[in-house]
Amino acid sequence: MNRAIRCLAVIFVALGVLSLALDALGRTAPERPDPTIQAAVDALVTDNATAASAAIPATFRQDEGYTPARVGGLLLRPTGDCSGPDVLPADFAPVCKRHDLGYDLLRVAERHEGRLPGSARRAVDAQLDRGLAELCATRPTVAGRLDCRVWAAVAALGVGLNSARQHWSTPGRESSRSWASLGAAVTSVLCGAALLALLTRRAAAWTRPSSSAVGAQVLRRANLGWLVRAGAVLAGLFPSHLPHPAPVQAVTVLAFLAVAEPLARRLARRRVRRRVRGQAAIAAGLGLGAAGAVAWEIGQQNGIRRSAGMLPTEPRHWFVVAALVGLGVLLPRALRSVGRTAARRWRPIVAVVAAGSVLTAAAPAQAAPTASRAASVSDDVLLTPSPVGAVRSYAAIRPGEDLTARAERAADSLVAAGGLTRHHVVLMLPTGSGWVDPAAVSGLEDRFGADVAEVGIQSTSVPSWVAFLAQRGAAAAGARALYAAVEDRIAALPVGTRPQLHVWGESLGATSGQAIFSAPAAGHDARTAVCSVLWVGSPGGHRSGLTHETLVSNPTDPVVHTSLRSVVVPPGDGRPWLPVVSLVQSGVDFVSSRSGPVGTGHVYGPDQVAALQTC
């Protein structure tokens, strides 16, 4: 039974921590209320069907696919229904359909980036509760009213608990993270109940240990391994050049703990066998020192966030970090414990997990917020029409097509669209996946208007870091092929009508673009034929040495500034530094390099093209 108690305790804690962490990560950003939808919701929840019908925007039918109908004085969704148990009374349907309309209004606001505050969902839920109570009051008999109120309470409780679980955010399709959080919470509670039952059976055999016995246990378990683990946690939290999201921060801490664990286990064998003078003072000093180090690291990270134009971290951020680290430490132990006890005590574990799964699937959750967003321009920016009339040409990978044929296709498309009649032609050299920064395209067209043509090809289809390590040659060959194809067509024009040719490359695109000028066969021609080049976030800060060459880099861009020298040499910019640790944290910066605002990390805005020189 002792082993079963330990197993259930570890599962209970691990799943509880997982549930809280996923729940905190699932909270939505601050709302930006849509006054039109807010007015419609306000009218709906005050039971003013006429005012609500007039306040609903004309685009509602296009958004939701139906027109609200008035039935019995209620404005509702005609195809709505009561979600929850099938045994709910049939006359609940109109009130439920009105509630569905209220939720649809919240979704429309979210879809148009006008998310309503949590009070709007509370008001819609309160109207459901109120409407069901009024309906039950019309039942002719006492038994009928009592039965109605019981089912009304069930429906209202299910809706209320679900809304509270989702933090009163916009209802939408249930996300996997939301279901995982709910499943972990339900299973954790059931594990806790089973654990309580086992502990109750053992309560009679337990005696309360004395304080001296507790102290002896602590001293017997004290070892240097815990000091090593504490140092690993502090190393994982050590500030770097960029702010790290909570999951990235937690994984970093777990990585340092994993590296330090073998040493910690070796030192753990050296236990304290006897009382050491000043034991309490030493323990207090170490605890205060660790707390001070953590406070300093948090302050440093908040300073990094402020310098990047971001708000300081909230307590929720550090709770998520602690929860995920705790889960990463506890989960392997939970799995080992389950494995040890499964042979003899598998039935209670299976019963608890199965019950949790059933209750999770049957939960009256409507949804977790995953509102649809407007599609953002990404890899295919050069395949979409220009709003200012500039020429855009891009050749993506086609099966069986080599780089030369692809470059010729892009150049032909450029000519067919009238690109060579523009004053500026820019070779847009993408990252590994073929991604072209929409901010750069926007900046070029803001600067030159319709008098610019942008052309690019997709040389590889793997992530940029994979291409940098394994397919750099293909990216360079693609850049040279595109240059040769476009330059051939420009050279065929009369001298006085030729456009200025520029080269733009970001990240891997900068590295591949520099190969245009370093290749022996084309080096001389390219240096004289190209008007100017602009490298954005060039890895290692490398250049080509051209006269009209500009490198744009953010001070915190790890792609540009990370160097192996930082293993033993401080960067010299006044930022905190530790040997080895700072290099590892700089490596973690690569993961977060595009998660900050414009001007931080590897995120560049439209103003990058202001540095492009002209002839």
C-alpha positions, 0 to 999 in steps of 0.5 A: 500500500505504501507504494500505491500511496506514493504512486498516486501522490506523484500522479496527483501532484504532476497532473495538478501542476500540468493542469494549472500550467496549461490553464495559465498558458491558455489565458487570452490577451487583453480585450479590445471591445467592439462597440457595435457588438457590445451594444448588441449584447447589451440589448440582448441581455436586457431582453429587448429583442427589438433593440438587439435586432436593430443593433446586430451588424449587417455583416453578421449573416456573412460571418455566422451564416444565418439571420437571428429570428424572433420567436415568442418575443425572444431573439435567438439562433434558429438552429441552436440547441441546448448543449449538455444532457439530452434529458433537459426539458424540451421547452428549454430550447428557446432560452438556450437558442438565445444563449447561443446567439449571445455566444455567436455575437462574442465570436463575431467580435473576436473574429474582427479583432474586437474581443469583448471583456469577460463581463459580456460572457457573464451577462449572457450566461446570467441571462440564461440562468434568469430565463430558465428561472422565469420559464420554471415559474410558469409550470402549473404544479409544485412538482413540475416547478421543482423538477424544472428548477433542478434541471435549470440548475444543472444547465446553469451550473455546467455553463457557469463552470465551463465559462469560469474554466475558460476565464470568461473568454470568447467561446470557440472550438475546443483547443487541445490545450484546453482539453488537456488541462481539463483532463489533467485536472479531472484525473488529478482530482480523482487521484487525490480522492483515491489517495485520500481513501488510502491515507484514511485506511492507514491513518490509524497506524500512523503517529505524529513524528516529533520535531527531533525526528523530522530534523533527523530526517532532514539532516540525513537526507541533506547532500551536496546534490541539492546544491548542484541542482539549485545552481542548475536552476539559477543557470537556467534563469540567468538573463540573456539578450532577449526575453524568453517566453515561459515555456522556453524558460522552463525548458532551459531550466530543465535542460540545465537540470538534466546536465547537472543531474549525474553530478548531483547524483554522485554528490548525493552519496555524501550525506551529512552523518552528524550535526554540523555546528551552525547548520541552521545558519548555513541553511538560512544563508544558502536559502537567502542567497538563492532567493536573492539570486532569483530576485536579481535574475527576475529584475534583469529579465524585466529590464531586458523586457523594458528595453525591448518595449515590453511589459515586465513579467507578471507573476503568472509567467513565473508560476508557469515556469515553476509549474512546467519545471516541476512537471518535468521533474515529477513526470519521469518519477511518476512514470517510474512509480506507475511502472513499479506498481502496475504489476500488482496494483494496476486496477485502481490506476486504470480505474482512476484514469478511465474515470477521468477520461470519461468525465472529461469527454462528458464535460459540458464544456462548450469550447476554449477560445480559438477564434479565427483570425484574418490570414496573415501574409507570409511565405507567399507575399510575392504571390499576392498583388501589390496594393500600390501597383508594384511588380511581384514575382516568385517561383516556388519549388515544383517537382522535377524542376532544377534551380536554373529552370526555376530562376528562369521561370521567375525572370520570365514572370518578372518580364511578363509583368513589366518588372523591367520597366520599373526604376528599381529591381530587387532580388529578394533572397529568402530564408530556408523555407522560402519565406520572404519578410512581408515587412521588407516588401512593404518597406520597399513599396512604401519607399518606391511605390509602383516604381519597384519590382521584387523577384525571388525563388524558393531554393530549399524547403526546410527550416532556415537553420537546417538549410544553413547547416546542411543545404547552404550550397543549394541556397547559394546556387539558387541565389546565383541562378536568380541573379544570372537569369535577371541580369541576362534580361537586364543586360539585353535592354538598351543602356539608358533604359536599364533599371537599377538592380539591388540585392536584399537578403535576410538571415540565410538569404544574406549568406546565400546572396553573398555567394553571388559576389564570391563565386569566381565565375560571376564575381566581377560581373556581379560587383559591377552590375549590381547597384547596391545590396542590403543584408538584414540579420546576416549570420555572424555579421558577415559582409561582401565588401562592396562599396554600396553595401549595408548591413542592418542588425538589431543589437539583440539579434542572436543570429548576428551577434552570437559567437563561440568566443562568449564561452570564455570572453565577455561580450563587452556590452555591459550585460551579465555574463557567465562562462558557458552559461551565457553561450547556452542562453544565447543559443536559447535566444535563437528560439525566441528571436522572432517572438518579440516586438519589431527592433528586437531579436531577429524581427525587423520592420519596414524601416529596414529598407531605408538603408538600401542605397541607390545609384 
